[in-house]
Amino acid sequence: MILVSSCLAGFAVRYDGAAAKNDIAAWLVERGQAIAACPEVLGGFGIPRPPAEIAPSKSFSSTRKHVVECTGKDVTEAYELGAARALKIIRRNNITVAFLKDRSPSCGVDVIYDGSFSGVKIPGMGVAARMFSENGVTVFPDTRLSVDAVLPYIDPELRDALKSAFPQGS
């Protein structure tokens, strides 16, 4: 079983009230091969909500990353709660792999914003992506969501259908 960010499955749950639909993610969810979850919604955030970014650490000794809204409000605890709730879904469903929306303060796998709210991207992981990875889940950014990437994780009887639905591979 696969976990995908809800926005990738076509649900309008992003901070701006939009989706970031990926047709492969939607196909997987529609056929019971993936479960969609949004850690931010699971953390209690509404739709839409203020943009948030992971703030730069103010202390060299601090390993905890703080998530701050553009208003300056620290929303770290809600992000951690949403990640923990999503991790429960992962464990209950024996999920081993997740495809997540990169650049998100929750789901970023390779890239996040730098906390300045100026559009600057830096290498890093979001709160949920890091929690999943630390708990043995293989995490991929949506930029690597392709037919070849998901084939090993879906039911064998659906592999040909997936390849037929997406002959170009993505």
C-alpha positions in Angstrom: 0.0 0.0 0.0 1.1 3.5 -0.8 0.4 6.8 0.9 0.0 9.9 -1.3 -0.4 13.5 -0.3 -4.2 14.3 -0.6 -3.5 17.3 -2.8 -1.7 15.0 -5.3 -4.8 12.8 -5.4 -6.8 15.8 -6.5 -8.3 17.0 -3.2 -8.3 20.8 -2.8 -6.5 20.8 0.6 -3.5 23.0 0.0 -3.0 26.1 2.0 -4.5 28.2 -0.9 -7.5 25.9 -1.2 -6.2 24.3 -4.4 -5.2 20.8 -5.4 -1.9 19.7 -7.0 -3.4 16.8 -8.9 -1.1 14.1 -10.2 -3.1 11.7 -12.4 -1.1 8.7 -11.3 -1.8 9.5 -7.6 -5.5 9.9 -8.4 -5.5 6.6 -10.3 -3.8 4.8 -7.4 -6.3 6.1 -4.9 -9.3 5.4 -7.1 -8.2 1.7 -7.4 -7.4 1.1 -3.8 -3.7 1.1 -4.3 -3.0 4.2 -2.3 -4.4 6.1 0.6 -4.6 9.9 0.5 -3.8 11.9 3.6 -3.0 15.5 4.3 -1.0 16.0 7.5 -1.9 19.6 7.7 -5.6 18.9 7.7 -5.0 16.0 10.1 -3.3 18.6 12.3 -6.5 20.7 12.5 -5.8 23.3 9.9 -8.6 24.7 7.8 -8.7 25.3 4.0 -7.6 27.8 3.0 -5.0 28.7 5.7 -2.0 31.1 5.9 1.1 30.0 4.2 3.7 28.4 6.5 7.4 27.6 6.2 10.0 25.9 8.3 11.8 28.7 10.1 15.6 28.8 10.3 16.9 27.4 13.6 18.0 30.1 16.0 20.1 27.7 18.0 22.9 25.4 16.8 21.8 22.9 19.5 18.2 22.8 18.5 17.2 19.8 16.5 13.5 20.6 16.5 12.4 22.5 13.4 9.8 25.2 14.0 7.0 25.9 11.5 5.8 29.5 11.3 2.9 31.0 9.4 3.5 34.2 7.4 1.7 36.0 10.2 4.5 35.0 12.6 2.4 32.4 14.5 4.3 29.3 15.5 2.3 26.3 14.4 4.9 23.6 15.0 2.7 21.6 17.4 -0.2 21.3 14.9 2.2 20.2 12.2 3.7 17.6 14.5 0.2 16.4 15.5 -0.8 16.1 11.9 2.3 14.1 11.0 1.8 11.8 14.0 -1.9 11.2 12.9 -0.7 10.4 9.4 1.9 8.1 10.7 -0.9 6.2 12.6 -2.7 5.8 9.2 0.5 4.5 7.7 1.0 1.9 10.5 -2.6 0.7 10.5 -2.5 0.1 6.7 1.0 -1.4 6.6 2.2 1.3 4.2 5.8 1.2 3.3 6.2 4.0 0.8 4.8 7.5 0.5 4.8 10.0 -2.4 4.6 13.5 -1.0 4.2 17.0 -2.3 7.7 18.5 -2.3 8.3 22.1 -1.0 5.5 21.7 1.6 6.4 22.3 5.3 4.7 19.0 6.0 5.4 16.9 3.0 8.6 18.3 1.4 11.0 15.4 0.8 13.9 17.0 -1.1 13.1 20.7 -1.0 11.4 23.2 1.4 11.1 26.9 1.5 13.7 28.7 3.6 11.4 30.4 6.1 11.7 33.9 4.7 8.4 33.8 2.7 10.3 35.1 -0.3 10.1 32.0 -2.5 13.6 30.8 -1.8 13.9 27.0 -1.9 16.5 25.0 0.0 17.3 21.3 0.5 15.3 19.9 3.4 12.4 17.8 4.6 9.0 18.7 5.9 7.8 17.7 9.4 5.7 14.7 8.2 8.2 13.5 5.6 10.9 13.5 8.2 8.7 11.6 10.7 7.7 9.0 8.1 11.3 8.5 7.1 12.5 8.2 10.7 9.9 5.5 11.2 11.0 3.3 8.2 8.7 4.6 5.5 10.4 5.2 2.1 9.5 8.7 1.0 9.6 10.2 -2.5 8.8 13.7 -3.7 6.0 14.1 -6.2 8.6 14.9 -8.8 9.5 11.2 -8.8 5.9 9.9 -9.0 5.9 7.8 -12.1 4.6 4.5 -13.4 8.0 2.8 -12.9 8.3 4.2 -9.4 4.9 2.8 -8.2 4.9 -0.5 -10.0 6.7 -2.4 -7.3 4.1 -1.3 -4.7 0.8 -2.0 -6.4 -1.1 -5.3 -6.8 0.4 -7.3 -9.7 -3.0 -7.7 -11.4 -3.2 -3.9 -11.9 0.3 -3.3 -13.3 -0.7 -3.7 -16.9 -3.7 -1.5 -16.4 -1.4 1.2 -14.9 1.0 1.0 -17.8 -1.9 1.2 -20.3 -3.4 4.2 -18.5 -0.1 6.1 -18.6 1.9 4.8 -21.6 4.4 7.7 -21.3 5.2 6.7 -17.8 3.9 9.8 -16.0 
